[in-house]
């Protein structure tokens, strides 16, 4: 193993461990909370859409100003506060359940407030990595963090579904909160001193927001990446709304088996994270952004073909193959974004991208709820699968397709 590997970077290992704990809790929660709504509170498809939208609506409401605030603050401090807030909010769910007062309204409110904290954590986290490891290690750092996300995607739903089966959905929410607390404890141990951001007392909020948006949308490669991810997330929001209902109600799977099916799909993500660096070096960063998704994302069209019996395997198989392509795409495009953006704009760039691409998730969730009532769960699943498979066309028919690699240095901004 090379001595310059991030395995030997103590503070990156702490960030990595904290992120792994946070992701494990989060992915367990993505299974536990919808199962709690579907099995205990008997939520309708539209109510599931509201819950799905609540988890990410904050990206639409405060996503852009959050980037400005992140650029004005120490990012590790902001991440710590977000972890503690998310843990405290989630602990209210089992408390309410034990008191016999849990309601769907509380789930939606908690999901919304956790989403607000997540906005600040995610924007700060992607802006923090370049200063912690240096731009020359961004590809390796993002690949390792994506590997953790994929492992959490693999194990979190299975653990969450098993906990729901054994202890009840409300008690299983405790694991999500514990993951955020563990993340905070790991972040507290980071020793690298973060520079205090330069303050401009006369800086106006709206012009600073506009500067971040202008940087993103004047770059043709960034513009295509944002459009691709936004389209995929719109469809994915609809998919997330109905996936638990499809597996539990239409395929008749128990909570534990639902978790197992969703977890099996994470195998592709782990392979994608392990191989992302090798693939990127072999075929080029630009080709990793369009060619790998073009080969893998269309397999999502197998999802609606799943049915009781042997055809159940189509669901995790499609998730695994598409998940491989999604992770390779994410490692390549996130590393590109971090490399070409000047340090002073990182928060605003990441917030601008997340405002658009994550802002599509609540809209997709609401759309999935409406479609679920209008055309049924199965029809909504077809809509989502087609949308996610077609999203890659944005980068296929863009200047990225003519390149092998993308710029690795910050671009000049006026």
C-alpha positions, -999 to +999 in steps of 0.1 A: +000+000+000+014+034-010+026+055+020+007+086+006-026+067+007-053+082+028-052+050+049-023+067+066-041+100+071-053+099+107-078+128+104-093+114+072-097+080+090-116+098+117-138+116+091-143+082+073-153+064+105-177+091+115-192+092+080-196+054+080-215+055+114-237+083+101-245+066+068-253+033+086-278+050+109-292+070+080-298+041+057-313+021+085-336+050+091-346+052+054-360+017+059-373+020+095-392+052+093-412+043+061-419+009+076-431+026+107-455+048+087-467+019+065-471-009+090-479+009+123-496+042+112-512+027+080-500+055+058-516+059+023-495+064-009-501+102-007-490+103+030-459+083+021-452+109-006-455+137+020-431+118+043-406+113+014-409+150+005-404+161+041-370+144+042-355+166+015-377+197+013-351+217+032-328+216+001-354+237-018-362+260+011-327+269+025-303+251+001-290+283-015-285+305+015-269+275+034-240+276+009-233+312+018-234+305+055-212+275+051-186+296+034-186+320+064-182+293+091-158+266+101-172+235+084-163+209+110-181+229+137-211+231+116-211+194+109-209+186+146-239+208+154-259+191+126-251+156+140-262+165+175-294+181+163-303+152+141-297+127+169-319+147+194-347+150+169-348+113+161-348+103+197-382+120+201-398+093+179-393+063+203-401+086+233-435+095+217-441+059+209-435+048+245-458+075+256-485+064+232-485+097+213-467+090+181-484+103+149-477+107+112-476+145+118-446+140+142-428+118+117-432+145+090-421+173+113-390+154+125-381+143+090-383+180+079-361+193+107-336+165+103-335+175+066-326+211+076-297+198+096-287+175+068-285+204+044-259+221+065-240+189+072-238+178+035-228+211+021-202+216+048-189+180+044-183+182+007-167+216+012-145+203+041-129+174+023-105+194+000-091+213+029-086+181+049-069+159+024-058+182-005-071+183-040-046+156-052-064+130-029-100+139-038-106+109-060-093+085-034-111+103-006-145+103-024-141+067-034-135+056+002-164+077+015-186+063-013-175+028-003-188+035+032-220+047+018-224+016-002-217-007+028-243+013+048-267+009+018-260-028+019-263-034+056-285-006+069-318-017+053-312-053+064-303-042+100-332-018+100-357-044+087-344-069+112-347-045+141-383-036+131-391-073+131-375-079+165-380-047+185-406-027+166-402+002+142-402+030+168-375+014+189-354+008+157-352+045+151-328+047+180-301+032+158-303+062+134-299+086+162-270+066+176-253+067+142-253+105+142-239+106+178-211+083+168-203+105+138-201+136+160-177+118+184-154+109+155-155+144+141-145+158+176-113+138+174-100+154+142-069+174+150-063+193+118-068+230+125-093+245+101-087+280+089-112+307+099-130+317+067-124+353+055-153+375+066-167+403+044-190+423+066-205+442+037-211+411+016-248+407+005-266+374+007-283+375-028-252+385-048-232+357-031-259+332-039-259+344-075-222+340-077-225+303-068-253+297-092-234+315-120-203+293-115-224+261-118-245+270-147-220+287-169-198+256-170-211+233-197-199+201-180-213+211-146-246+221-162-250+187-179-240+169-146-266+189-127-293+182-152-286+145-153-286+142-115-316+163-111-336+142-135-325+110-118-334+124-084-369+135-095-376+099-106-359+085-076-381+106-053-412+089-069-395+055-066-387+060-029-423+069-022-436+035-035-408+010-031-417+000+005-454-002-005-446-022-036-424-047-017-446-050+014-481-048+000-479-060-036-451-086-032-463-095+003-428-094+019-423-091+056-403-061+071-372-082+075-373-095+039-380-060+026-348-049+044-329-079+029-341-071-006-330-035-004-297-044+013-289-070-014-290-041-040-262-024-022-236-050-034-233-032-067-226+001-049-198-015-029-182-029-061-186+005-077-168+023-049-140-002-048-135-001-086-143+036-092-107+048-090-095+020-113-123+025-138-117+063-139-079+058-145-085+032-172-113+049-193-110+085-181-130+107-157-153+121-184-162+087-197-169+074-162-195+102-160-215+091-191-204+057-204-207+037-171-242+050-164-252+044-200-244+007-195-259+003-161-288+027-154-312+011-179-313-020-158-337-001-135-364-010-161-363-045-145-377-031-112-414-031-122-411-066-136-405-081-101-434-103-089-440-130-063-419-161-069-385-162-086-391-128-103-385-111-069-348-114-077-352-089-105-356-061-079-323-065-060-305-074-092-316-042-109-307-022-078-273-038-077-264-032-113-277+004-114-261+011-080-227+001-094-231+028-121-245+054-098-215+051-074-189+053-102-208+083-116-209+100-082-172+095-074-162+109-108-186+139-109-182+150-072-144+148-075-146+169-106-168+195-089-144+198-060-113+200-081-125+228-105-141+250-078-120+277-060-119+272-022-139+304-015-168+292-036-169+255-025-198+260-001-219+280-026-211+257-054-221+226-035-252+243-022-262+254-057-258+219-070-276+204-041-304+230-043-312+217-078-305+180-075-317+174-040-345+198-045-359+174-070-363+146-044-392+162-025-409+172-057-404+136-069-418+123-036-449+144-039-453+134-075-449+097-065-476+101-039-500+117-065-492+091-091-496+063-066-531+074-059-539+081-096-523+052-115-514+028-087-481+017-071-470-004-100-476+023-126-457+048-105-428+023-103-427+022-141-427+060-143-397+061-119-377+034-136-381+050-171-371+085-156-340+072-139-328+052-169-333+081-192-315+107-170-281+096-184-290+112-218-281+147-204-244+137-201-244+115-232-255+144-254-232+170-238-196+181-244-185+156-218-189+127-243-161+141-265-136+142-236-115+115-219-106+135-188-119+167-172-099+197-158-083+191-124-075+226-114-099+254-102-112+275-130-109+312-130-140+332-120-146+368-125 
